[in-house]
Amino acid sequence: MSKTNPGNFFEDFKIGQVLHHATPRTVSEGDTALYQALFGSRFALQSSAEAARKAGYASAPVDDLLAFHIVFGKTVPDISLNAVANLGYADCKFLKPVFPGDTLSTESKVIGLKENSNGETGTVYVRSTGRNQRGETVIDYVRWVMVRKRDKAARAPEADVPHLPDIVEPAHLVAPAKTSFKGFDTVASGSPHLWDDYAVGEKIDHVDGITVEEAEHMMATRLYQNTAKVHFNQFTEGKGRFGRRLIYGGHVISLARALSFNGLGNALLVAAINAGRHVAPLFAGDTVFAWSEVLAKSPLAKREDIAALRLRTVATRDRPCADFPGAKDKGYEDGVILDLDYWVLMPRR
């Protein structure tokens, strides 16, 4: 009997199946430093322990997306080891801050299955829940992923696609308890623009670009213990349709978030991801640009110091975003690689 884990193929999944993922991960200050080195994120709350203490935190929280990637990485050996691509996200809520020293673990429930028309792959929908060492839910989200079949002739389950909400309603957004962002230091944050200064419909070209290096992507993906072959194994992927490894979709999200600092410097916290689509693949050597649109604004109940902006951030490959490329009638404009709809929390005046 084999003692190795070949990963699950599409026909191995069942609706209602619960997967308890291995290797809880204790987050360290080294992880946060490496994450900043890889992406260059400059948001004050995660960069400055002093800024965090002034807001009421005991210490600087871990970047929300670092916590997300660690929670996500736990799921890969059981869900997407044999994936072709991660396709999208929905109903993702960031419920508790994570700090160095916290230990994160993840479990997932299969909530949908649909075989693709080629008979060689299928889409698996899962709800994954990340918890800390106290059993508190820190992140809860849905994702769907295209997974290879072990045997094309294997009988597929009846299609069952879950109904997912279009957005996380503002009433479900959670601001960190026992904090106050009144009088937040905008000199330290590097941006004078607070929640009150943004208008629905406003578009922001984040101007800067970041070229993706193979070594950095490999290091980042290992940081999350994400073992998907499509990212790691050139021997197998060299024989696939692209002839090379794909950059992990979450890497693109982190790059877009880091780029968004220029124009959204006080968007301190990611509160929720409403929807996300990886429109096209990214490869090492490509340069990522991004732009954002303000889709909505919402106050938070019982909080006058902080409020929510709903953003759409579009990332592109080798295409600056001064013309705000995005969706068109039949698909997306050339160069678009990510379309992300999410809520951020920003201090008010």
GUZA-746352 format. One record per residue (C-alpha): residue number from 1; x, y, z. Coordinates in pm, 1 decimal, padded with zeros to 6 digits. Last residue first. Layout:
# GUZA-746352
logu;px;py;pz
NUM;X;Y;Z
...
//
This chain:
# GUZA-746352
logu;px;py;pz
349;-01235.5;06199.5;00930.8
348;-01284.7;05832.8;00863.7
347;-01029.8;05549.5;00874.0
346;-01044.0;05282.4;00598.5
345;-01175.3;04927.0;00590.4
344;-01154.2;04734.2;00263.5
343;-01425.4;04542.7;00080.9
342;-01361.5;04326.6;-00224.1
341;-01426.9;04267.9;-00596.1
340;-01124.9;04126.7;-00780.4
339;-01073.0;04099.1;-01156.8
338;-00734.5;03945.8;-01233.6
337;-00528.9;03874.1;-01549.1
336;-00622.7;04150.5;-01794.8
335;-00365.3;04172.4;-02075.7
334;-00601.4;04175.4;-02369.0
333;-00947.3;04305.5;-02287.6
332;-01186.8;04072.2;-02117.2
331;-01468.1;03841.2;-02226.7
330;-01728.4;03890.4;-02492.8
329;-01884.8;04230.8;-02433.0
328;-01581.4;04384.7;-02261.3
327;-01430.0;04350.4;-01916.9
326;-01132.8;04552.5;-01798.6
325;-00868.8;04799.2;-01913.3
324;-00848.7;05125.2;-01716.5
323;-00686.0;05347.4;-01984.6
322;-00395.5;05448.1;-01755.5
321;-00356.9;05080.9;-01661.4
320;-00011.5;04985.2;-01786.7
319;-00009.5;04656.5;-01981.4
318;00252.8;04385.7;-01939.2
317;00006.2;04168.4;-01745.6
316;-00295.2;04336.3;-01592.0
315;-00461.7;04359.3;-01252.3
314;-00816.0;04486.8;-01197.9
313;-00925.1;04601.4;-00853.3
312;-01294.7;04650.3;-00784.2
311;-01340.3;04817.3;-00451.6
310;-01610.7;04833.6;-00186.7
309;-01507.3;05091.1;00069.8
308;-01592.0;05034.5;00435.1
307;-01589.0;05260.1;00739.6
306;-01369.4;05355.2;01035.9
305;-01385.6;05598.3;01327.4
304;-01763.0;05633.0;01362.4
303;-01820.5;05268.3;01446.2
302;-02144.0;05138.4;01603.7
301;-02261.3;04989.2;01273.5
300;-02014.0;05036.3;00991.3
299;-02052.9;05304.4;00725.9
298;-02074.1;05191.7;00366.3
297;-01923.0;05304.3;00038.0
296;-01971.3;05143.3;-00300.4
295;-01802.0;05049.1;-00626.9
294;-01480.8;05250.4;-00593.6
293;-01273.3;05153.6;-00897.2
292;-00917.4;05021.7;-00885.2
291;-00618.3;04997.1;-01119.9
290;-00332.2;04749.9;-01142.8
289;-00000.8;04669.8;-01312.8
288;00189.3;04338.7;-01318.3
287;00506.4;04284.7;-01523.1
286;00563.7;03942.3;-01680.1
285;00903.8;03774.4;-01639.0
284;00760.7;03476.3;-01453.0
283;00421.3;03381.4;-01587.7
282;00064.5;03497.5;-01529.7
281;-00244.7;03311.6;-01645.6
280;-00570.8;03470.9;-01759.3
279;-00898.8;03588.0;-01602.3
278;-00834.6;03481.0;-01245.6
277;-01174.4;03580.4;-01112.1
276;-01264.8;03713.5;-00772.3
275;-01584.7;03777.4;-00586.6
274;-01697.6;03941.0;-00266.7
273;-01364.0;03934.8;-00085.5
272;-01407.8;04067.0;00267.3
271;-01265.1;04298.4;00533.9
270;-00921.6;04373.8;00387.7
269;-00761.9;04620.4;00628.5
268;-00565.3;04944.1;00605.3
267;-00712.0;05109.1;00298.2
266;-00519.9;05420.9;00406.9
265;-00272.3;05414.1;00118.6
264;-00539.2;05376.8;-00147.0
263;-00385.8;05579.9;-00432.1
262;-00041.0;05422.0;-00436.5
261;-00113.5;05145.2;-00186.4
260;-00296.4;04967.2;-00469.2
259;00033.9;04818.5;-00589.5
258;00059.1;04605.2;-00275.2
257;-00298.8;04481.6;-00320.3
256;-00234.6;04401.8;-00685.9
255;00082.1;04209.8;-00595.6
254;-00100.1;04019.3;-00322.8
253;-00382.6;03926.5;-00561.1
252;-00131.6;03818.0;-00826.5
251;00044.6;03590.8;-00578.0
250;-00296.0;03449.1;-00488.0
249;-00327.0;03329.4;-00845.1
248;-00012.1;03118.4;-00812.9
247;00219.8;03187.8;-01107.6
246;00183.0;02913.4;-01363.4
245;00468.2;02676.5;-01442.6
244;00582.3;02624.2;-01799.4
243;00494.8;02454.5;-02128.5
242;00160.1;02631.2;-02141.7
241;-00048.4;02332.0;-02258.5
240;00131.6;02081.9;-02038.6
239;00457.2;01890.2;-02087.1
238;00667.7;02158.9;-01920.2
237;00414.9;02142.9;-01638.5
236;00532.4;01796.6;-01538.0
235;00906.6;01862.0;-01519.8
234;00845.7;02227.3;-01428.5
233;00692.5;02119.1;-01097.5
232;00617.3;02393.1;-00851.4
231;00323.8;02609.4;-00957.2
230;00107.1;02363.0;-01152.4
229;00218.0;02090.2;-00913.6
228;00025.0;02249.5;-00625.7
227;00229.7;02228.1;-00303.6
226;00121.9;02547.2;-00126.9
225;00319.3;02552.0;00197.2
224;00230.4;02924.7;00229.5
223;00598.3;03027.6;00245.0
222;00664.4;02772.0;-00030.0
221;00440.9;02975.3;-00260.3
220;00624.1;03294.7;-00168.7
219;00967.9;03141.4;-00227.1
218;00868.1;02996.3;-00563.0
217;00717.5;03327.8;-00668.9
216;01030.6;03512.3;-00566.6
215;01253.8;03270.1;-00757.2
214;01046.5;03296.3;-01074.4
213;01054.2;03676.1;-01072.3
212;00740.9;03881.4;-01130.9
211;00788.2;04235.5;-01258.6
210;00608.2;04496.1;-01048.5
209;00440.0;04802.3;-01200.5
208;00350.0;05141.7;-01057.0
207;00071.7;05372.0;-01175.3
206;-00204.8;05276.0;-00929.2
205;-00459.1;05410.6;-01177.8
204;-00754.7;05510.9;-00964.1
203;-01116.8;05516.0;-01075.8
202;-01396.3;05699.2;-00894.4
201;-01742.7;05552.7;-00948.3
200;-01845.0;05597.1;-00584.1
199;-01647.2;05886.6;-00442.1
198;-01346.1;05878.3;-00208.8
197;-01251.0;06161.9;00028.0
196;-01470.1;06054.3;00321.7
195;-01284.0;05726.0;00355.3
194;-00948.3;05899.8;00409.7
193;-00696.0;06056.1;00171.9
192;-00388.8;06219.3;00329.2
191;-00160.9;05928.4;00228.3
190;00183.2;05827.3;00356.6
189;00058.2;05620.7;00650.7
188;00285.4;05801.6;00895.7
187;00164.6;06141.5;00776.6
186;-00191.8;06010.5;00780.6
185;-00176.1;05945.5;01155.5
184;-00523.1;05818.2;01244.7
183;-00721.5;06077.6;01438.8
182;-00994.1;05829.2;01522.1
181;-00878.4;05481.8;01421.1
180;-01001.7;05310.6;01736.4
179;-00960.8;04947.4;01831.4
178;-01118.9;04723.9;02095.2
177;-01272.7;04490.3;01837.1
176;-01142.5;04466.0;01481.5
175;-01406.5;04571.0;01226.4
174;-01626.7;04290.7;01100.6
173;-01824.8;04310.6;00778.0
172;-02152.2;04117.4;00792.5
171;-02376.7;04424.7;00794.3
170;-02189.7;04544.3;00484.4
169;-02332.0;04250.3;00286.8
168;-02070.1;04013.7;00147.9
167;-02137.8;04037.0;-00221.9
166;-02289.4;03842.4;-00510.6
165;-02399.9;03564.1;-00278.4
164;-02327.9;03207.6;-00390.3
163;-02572.4;02947.7;-00516.9
162;-02391.8;02616.6;-00526.7
161;-02338.4;02418.3;-00848.2
160;-02448.8;02054.2;-00832.9
159;-02380.3;01857.1;-01149.6
158;-02460.3;01488.2;-01110.8
157;-02144.6;01300.5;-01022.0
156;-01912.0;01199.2;-01303.6
155;-01862.8;00839.6;-01409.5
154;-01498.4;00758.0;-01471.4
153;-01410.7;00730.8;-01841.0
152;-01167.0;01023.5;-01824.8
151;-00980.3;00847.1;-01547.2
150;-00781.5;01038.8;-01284.0
149;-00986.0;01349.2;-01353.6
148;-00805.9;01682.7;-01337.0
147;-00926.4;01959.4;-01107.2
146;-01060.3;02305.4;-01196.2
145;-01097.5;02504.8;-00875.3
144;-01374.2;02685.3;-00697.3
143;-01336.2;02896.6;-00386.1
142;-01557.3;02976.5;-00090.8
141;-01437.2;03166.8;00215.6
140;-01405.5;03182.0;00594.0
139;-01116.3;03357.0;00768.5
138;-01034.3;03406.6;01138.3
137;-01271.0;03153.8;01292.2
136;-01189.7;03116.6;01661.3
135;-01077.1;02770.4;01772.4
134;-00838.7;02914.5;02030.7
133;-00535.2;02810.1;01826.1
132;-00663.4;03008.2;01527.3
131;-00918.1;02896.9;01272.7
130;-00934.6;02895.5;00891.9
129;-01255.7;02781.1;00723.8
128;-01275.6;02658.6;00366.4
127;-01596.3;02632.6;00165.5
126;-01535.3;02418.2;-00141.3
125;-01647.1;02412.3;-00504.3
124;-01486.8;02153.7;-00735.8
123;-01487.2;02206.8;-01111.9
122;-01421.2;01907.5;-01331.9
121;-01156.1;01784.5;-01570.1
120;-01103.6;01536.8;-01853.3
119;-01462.7;01496.5;-01969.8
118;-01412.6;01784.0;-02214.8
117;-01750.1;01930.8;-02114.7
116;-01642.2;02000.4;-01759.2
115;-01775.1;01793.4;-01469.0
114;-01954.2;01995.9;-01202.0
113;-01923.5;01964.1;-00825.1
112;-02044.5;02181.1;-00535.3
111;-02032.4;02227.8;-00157.8
110;-01724.0;02025.5;-00059.9
109;-01639.2;02121.2;00298.5
108;-01297.5;02247.3;00401.2
107;-01087.5;02251.8;00718.4
106;-00802.2;02483.0;00805.5
105;-00546.9;02542.6;01080.9
104;-00371.3;02860.6;01190.3
103;-00139.4;02899.7;01490.4
102;-00098.2;03251.0;01630.5
101;00251.0;03354.9;01741.1
100;00268.8;03653.3;01507.2
99;-00079.3;03806.5;01504.0
98;-00398.0;03729.5;01312.6
97;-00695.0;03966.1;01314.0
96;-01040.6;03811.9;01337.5
95;-01332.5;03788.5;01092.6
94;-01193.8;03824.0;00741.4
93;-01487.9;03712.3;00527.3
92;-01476.1;03549.5;00183.8
91;-01819.0;03507.4;00023.9
90;-01671.8;03430.2;-00317.7
89;-01353.2;03315.3;-00487.6
88;-01245.7;03211.4;-00837.3
87;-01088.1;02979.0;-01088.8
86;-00788.2;02803.1;-00935.4
85;-00620.4;02630.3;-01226.1
84;-00536.1;02288.1;-01367.9
83;-00556.6;02131.8;-01025.9
82;-00405.0;01801.4;-00922.1
81;-00277.9;01922.4;-00583.9
80;-00592.3;02134.5;-00565.9
79;-00816.4;01994.6;-00295.4
78;-00635.0;01770.1;-00048.0
77;-00273.4;01884.0;-00085.1
76;-00388.7;02245.0;-00150.2
75;-00607.1;02309.0;00153.3
74;-00332.3;02411.4;00398.0
73;-00210.7;02669.5;00146.6
72;-00542.8;02856.0;00161.4
71;-00511.7;02922.8;00536.3
70;-00153.9;03038.7;00480.0
69;-00260.8;03247.8;00179.8
68;-00543.0;03413.9;00374.6
67;-00315.0;03497.1;00669.2
66;-00067.2;03656.1;00427.8
65;-00361.6;03834.5;00265.8
64;-00470.5;03994.7;00591.2
63;-00118.8;04121.3;00664.9
62;-00027.8;04002.7;01014.7
61;-00133.8;04236.5;01292.6
60;00107.2;04487.8;01446.4
59;00112.0;04458.2;01823.8
58;-00127.2;04484.0;02120.9
57;-00375.5;04657.1;01889.7
56;-00551.4;04973.5;02003.0
55;-00504.4;05208.6;01706.3
54;-00201.7;05371.4;01870.6
53;-00059.3;05021.6;01920.7
52;-00091.8;04945.5;01546.8
51;00082.8;05268.2;01447.6
50;00364.6;05184.9;01691.2
49;00394.4;04827.5;01562.2
48;00444.9;04972.9;01216.5
47;00431.4;04780.3;00887.8
46;00098.6;04600.2;00928.6
45;-00094.4;04913.8;01029.2
44;00104.3;05138.7;00798.2
43;00026.3;04972.1;00467.0
42;00351.9;04945.3;00272.3
41;00337.0;04609.3;00090.7
40;00664.2;04542.7;-00090.5
39;00550.3;04206.0;-00222.1
38;00834.7;03961.7;-00150.1
37;01015.0;04158.7;00119.9
36;00685.6;04235.9;00291.9
35;00596.7;03866.0;00297.8
34;00944.1;03780.4;00425.7
33;00906.1;04023.9;00715.4
32;00561.4;03886.9;00800.1
31;00683.1;03527.7;00791.2
30;00984.0;03615.4;01007.4
29;00748.8;03766.1;01264.3
28;00606.5;03415.3;01295.9
27;00282.3;03241.9;01204.3
26;00230.3;02895.7;01351.4
25;00095.3;02663.4;01084.3
24;-00130.7;02365.1;01142.8
23;-00003.6;02076.3;00931.4
22;-00285.6;01870.5;00783.8
21;-00621.6;01961.9;00637.7
20;-00946.4;01823.2;00775.7
19;-01161.0;01757.3;00468.7
18;-01538.9;01741.8;00501.3
17;-01740.0;01576.5;00223.6
16;-02087.0;01728.0;00182.1
15;-02091.9;01669.7;-00193.2
14;-01835.3;01404.3;-00281.8
13;-01484.0;01438.7;-00425.5
12;-01272.3;01147.5;-00550.4
11;-01397.6;01177.9;-00910.6
10;-01222.7;01513.3;-00950.7
9;-00882.0;01384.8;-00846.5
8;-00752.0;01391.8;-00491.6
7;-00382.7;01414.9;-00413.2
6;-00117.5;01152.3;-00485.4
5;-00037.2;01120.1;-00113.4
4;00246.1;00878.3;-00039.8
3;00233.7;00570.7;00181.1
2;00140.5;00335.8;-00101.1
1;00000.0;00000.0;00000.0
//
